């Protein structure tokens, strides 16, 4: 019997460098932990906990990301490889505080460098094209926060500094679209093209087609931001981290009536739906951090991507998941189709 054992399962099968994964195995001889290791291709991964049937491992920084071969090692012996996908880093030195957004027209990804409150930065919006090239896009909005596209492929961006929503042209020029929205953070369009804005002090606003705002409903305040997405049932789903480790996802129907869709998350943030009605969001679940998937019925929740300091995500038209952390942007080829209402 091979003393390096056999890998039975890796949970989750996707990860961002720094994320913690579980490797279930059989037959690993751990009598001398000093000669045990886990390899991602030729990189040795940090081991958090080691046992003959279960290991906790930190995903290492790989060159370029993509699929890697994971092996258990004991001395000179190696297990048969198991496949694992490491996220590809697209950009660093960003500062995202909400979801990124894909341009429906050309597939480019937009992310923010939001900065600290009131900080004036020369460039605050970046565009990453389908080839992965990062370009400076605009510096006209201070503390840009949420990004969303309407049905006409026009980009809108909130500022948590001045409480405005800006309409951004294809040339990066920002024009004020709506004002007086509190600490404006997340935003989303419904099927009728009505813009909804989350004010982290607790108000959800509606903004009509000429930029007139109206307070729509009230939920509990957040310590950082509100994140919004419309579900397949036309309800608005909202997360807003509090000081609790048992936060909820709020669901607001078209009449403004609010209930709890799911409870039990730590610091839930950016969220998006796939075409099958499952909800994905950046959060902690039972002490594990990453991207969480919750089924359409709001019952089953699982970690599908391991990662730390994650803020939000978006799905491309090609099935790519883009994930932003507090300082970097990653992509994962998960072949998940998103909805138009992200």
C-alpha positions in Angstrom: 0.0 0.0 0.0 1.2 3.5 -0.9 2.0 5.3 2.4 1.1 8.6 0.6 -2.5 7.3 0.4 -5.2 8.3 -2.1 -7.1 11.6 -2.5 -10.8 10.8 -2.3 -12.2 14.4 -2.7 -11.2 18.0 -2.7 -13.7 20.4 -1.2 -14.3 22.8 -2.8 -12.8 22.0 -6.2 -12.0 25.6 -7.0 -9.9 28.1 -5.0 -8.3 31.5 -4.9 -4.7 31.7 -3.5 -4.9 32.0 0.3 -8.2 30.1 0.5 -8.6 27.0 2.7 -9.7 23.7 1.2 -10.4 20.3 2.7 -8.7 17.2 1.2 -10.4 14.0 2.1 -8.1 11.0 1.7 -7.5 7.4 2.7 -4.4 5.4 3.6 -2.1 8.4 4.3 0.5 7.5 6.9 0.8 10.4 9.3 2.9 8.8 11.9 5.7 11.2 11.0 4.0 14.5 10.1 7.4 16.1 9.3 7.7 14.1 6.0 4.1 14.7 4.9 3.3 17.3 2.3 0.7 18.4 -0.3 1.9 19.5 -3.7 0.0 21.7 -6.2 2.0 20.7 -9.4 5.5 21.4 -8.0 4.5 23.8 -5.3 4.3 22.8 -1.6 1.1 24.1 0.0 0.8 25.1 3.6 -0.9 22.5 5.8 -3.2 23.8 8.5 -4.3 20.5 9.9 -3.2 16.9 9.1 -4.9 13.6 9.6 -4.9 10.2 7.9 -8.4 10.9 6.4 -8.6 14.7 6.2 -6.3 17.6 5.6 -6.9 21.4 5.7 -4.6 23.1 3.2 -4.0 26.7 2.0 -4.2 27.2 -1.8 -0.8 28.4 -2.9 -0.1 31.2 -5.4 0.4 29.4 -8.8 1.8 30.9 -12.0 -1.1 31.9 -14.1 -3.8 29.8 -12.3 -5.8 27.1 -14.1 -6.1 23.4 -13.5 -3.3 21.8 -11.3 -2.4 18.3 -10.2 -2.7 17.9 -6.4 -0.7 15.1 -4.8 -0.1 13.9 -1.2 3.5 13.2 -0.4 5.1 11.1 2.4 8.8 11.0 2.1 9.7 10.0 -1.4 6.2 8.5 -2.1 3.5 10.4 -4.0 -0.2 9.7 -4.3 -2.0 9.6 -7.7 -3.0 13.2 -8.7 -6.4 14.8 -8.2 -7.5 17.8 -10.3 -8.1 21.2 -8.7 -8.6 24.6 -10.4 -6.8 27.7 -9.1 -8.2 31.1 -10.0 -6.2 33.2 -12.5 -5.3 36.7 -11.2 -6.3 39.4 -13.7 -5.3 42.5 -11.7 -4.0 43.6 -8.4 -3.9 47.0 -6.6 -7.6 47.5 -6.9 -10.0 48.3 -4.1 -13.4 46.8 -4.6 -16.2 47.3 -2.2 -19.0 45.7 -4.2 -19.4 43.4 -7.3 -17.5 43.9 -10.5 -19.6 44.0 -13.6 -19.3 42.6 -17.1 -20.2 44.9 -20.1 -22.9 43.0 -21.9 -21.8 44.4 -25.2 -18.2 43.5 -25.4 -17.6 41.2 -22.4 -15.1 43.6 -20.7 -15.0 43.5 -16.9 -15.2 46.7 -14.8 -13.7 47.0 -11.3 -13.1 49.9 -8.9 -10.2 51.3 -7.0 -12.4 52.9 -4.5 -9.9 54.2 -2.0 -10.5 55.4 1.6 -13.4 57.7 2.2 -12.8 61.1 0.4 -9.5 59.9 -1.1 -8.9 61.5 -4.5 -7.2 59.0 -6.8 -6.2 59.6 -10.4 -8.0 56.5 -11.7 -10.9 54.9 -9.9 -12.4 52.7 -12.6 -10.5 50.0 -14.5 -11.5 48.0 -17.6 -10.2 44.5 -18.2 -10.8 43.3 -21.8 -11.6 39.8 -22.8 -7.8 39.2 -23.5 -7.0 40.1 -19.9 -5.5 43.5 -20.6 -6.1 46.1 -17.9 -6.8 49.6 -18.9 -7.4 52.9 -16.9 -11.0 53.9 -17.6 -12.0 56.9 -15.5 -11.1 58.9 -12.5 -14.1 61.2 -12.4 -15.9 59.5 -9.5 -14.6 59.6 -6.0 -15.1 56.4 -4.0 -16.9 54.5 -6.7 -18.8 51.6 -5.1 -21.4 49.6 -7.1 -21.4 49.1 -10.9 -24.4 47.9 -13.0 -25.5 48.0 -16.6 -29.1 48.7 -17.7 -30.9 47.0 -20.6 -29.4 49.5 -23.1 -25.8 48.5 -22.0 -25.2 51.8 -20.2 -23.0 51.8 -17.1 -24.1 53.3 -13.8 -21.9 53.7 -10.8 -22.6 54.7 -7.2 -20.4 56.8 -5.0 -20.5 56.1 -1.3 -18.9 59.6 -0.6 -21.5 61.9 -2.1 -24.5 59.6 -2.3 -24.9 60.0 -6.1 -25.4 57.6 -9.0 -23.4 58.4 -12.1 -24.0 57.4 -15.7 -20.7 56.7 -17.3 -20.2 57.0 -21.1 -18.1 54.8 -23.3 -15.3 57.4 -23.0 -15.2 57.2 -19.2 -17.1 60.5 -18.7 -19.3 60.5 -15.6 -22.6 62.5 -15.4 -24.7 62.7 -12.3 -27.9 60.7 -12.8 -29.4 60.7 -9.3 -28.7 62.4 -5.9 -29.6 62.2 -2.2 -29.2 58.5 -1.9 -27.4 58.4 1.5 -24.3 56.2 1.6 -25.0 54.8 -1.8 -23.5 51.3 -2.3 -25.0 48.4 -4.2 -27.3 48.9 -7.2 -29.4 46.7 -9.5 -32.0 47.1 -12.3 -35.2 45.2 -12.3 -36.9 43.7 -15.3 -38.7 47.0 -16.0 -35.5 48.9 -16.0 -36.1 50.6 -12.7 -32.8 51.2 -10.7 -32.6 50.2 -7.1 -30.0 51.6 -4.8 -28.9 50.4 -1.3 -28.1 53.0 1.3 -26.0 51.3 4.0 -27.9 53.2 6.7 -30.9 51.0 5.9 -32.9 52.5 3.0 -33.5 50.9 -0.4 -34.3 53.6 -3.0 -36.0 53.4 -6.4 -34.8 55.7 -9.1 -36.9 56.2 -12.2 -35.8 56.8 -15.8 -35.2 60.5 -15.3 -33.2 60.1 -12.1 -35.9 60.9 -9.5 -35.3 59.0 -6.3 -37.9 57.6 -3.9 -37.4 55.7 -0.6 -38.9 52.3 -1.2 -38.3 50.2 1.9 -36.2 50.0 5.1 -34.1 47.2 6.5 -31.4 47.1 9.2 -28.2 49.2 8.7 -24.9 47.6 7.5 -21.4 48.3 8.8 -20.0 48.4 5.3 -22.3 48.3 2.3 -25.5 46.9 0.8 -25.2 44.5 -2.1 -28.2 44.0 -4.4 -29.3 41.5 -7.1 -32.7 40.6 -8.6 -33.7 36.9 -8.5 -35.7 34.8 -11.0 -38.8 35.5 -8.9 -38.4 39.3 -9.6 -37.7 39.9 -5.9 -34.7 42.0 -4.8 -32.1 40.1 -2.7 -30.0 42.2 -0.4 -26.9 41.5 1.8 -25.4 44.0 4.2 -22.7 42.8 6.7 -23.3 43.6 10.4 -21.3 42.9 13.5 -23.1 39.5 13.7 -21.6 36.2 12.5 -25.1 35.0 11.7 -26.2 37.5 9.1 -29.2 37.1 6.7 -29.9 37.5 3.0 -33.0 39.7 2.8 -35.7 39.2 0.1 -37.9 42.1 -0.9 -40.9 41.4 -3.2 -42.3 43.9 -5.8 -44.6 45.3 -3.1 -41.7 46.1 -0.8 -42.5 43.3 1.6 -39.4 41.9 3.3 -38.6 38.4 4.5 -35.4 36.4 5.2 -34.3 34.1 2.3 -31.4 32.6 4.2 -29.7 33.1 7.6 -26.4 31.9 9.0 -23.6 33.7 7.1 -20.6 35.6 8.2 -20.1 39.0 6.5 -22.2 38.3 3.4 -21.3 40.7 0.5 -21.6 40.7 -3.3 -24.2 38.4 -4.8 -25.3 37.1 -8.2 -27.8 34.5 -9.6 -27.1 31.9 -12.2 -29.6 31.0 -14.9 -30.8 28.0 -12.9 -31.9 30.2 -10.0 -29.1 29.4 -7.5 -27.6 32.4 -5.6 -23.8 32.9 -5.3 -22.2 35.3 -2.8 -19.0 36.2 -1.0 -19.4 35.1 2.6 -18.4 32.8 5.4 -20.3 29.6 6.0 -19.8 27.6 9.1 -16.4 29.1 9.6 -15.2 28.5 6.0 -14.7 31.5 3.7 -15.2 31.9 0.0 -18.0 31.9 -2.6 -21.2 30.3 -1.2 -23.9 28.8 -3.4 -27.5 28.6 -2.1 -30.1 26.6 -3.9 -33.3 28.3 -5.3 -35.3 27.0 -2.3 -33.0 28.8 0.2 -32.2 25.5 2.0 -28.9 24.0 0.9 -25.7 26.2 1.1 -22.2 25.1 0.2 -18.8 26.6 -0.4 -18.0 26.4 -4.1 -14.8 28.5 -4.2 -12.3 28.8 -1.3 -11.0 32.3 -0.7 -10.4 35.0 1.8 -11.2 38.7 1.9 -13.6 38.3 -1.0 -16.0 41.1 -1.8 -18.1 40.1 -4.8 -18.5 38.3 -8.1 -20.0 38.4 -11.5 -20.7 35.9 -14.3 -19.6 36.6 -17.9 -21.6 35.5 -21.0 -19.1 32.8 -21.5 -19.6 31.1 -18.1 -16.6 32.7 -16.4 -16.9 33.7 -12.8 -15.0 36.9 -11.9 -14.2 37.3 -8.2 -12.9 40.4 -6.5 -11.1 40.5 -3.2 -10.1 43.7 -1.3 -7.1 44.1 -3.6 -7.2 41.8 -6.5 -9.4 40.5 -9.4 -9.6 36.8 -10.3 -11.3 34.6 -12.9 -12.5 31.0 -12.8 -13.7 28.9 -15.7 -16.7 27.5 -13.9 -19.1 27.4 -16.9 -21.9 29.0 -15.0 -24.4 31.1 -16.9 -25.6 34.2 -15.0 -28.8 36.1 -15.4 -29.1 39.5 -17.1 -30.3 41.1 -13.8 -26.9 41.2 -12.0 
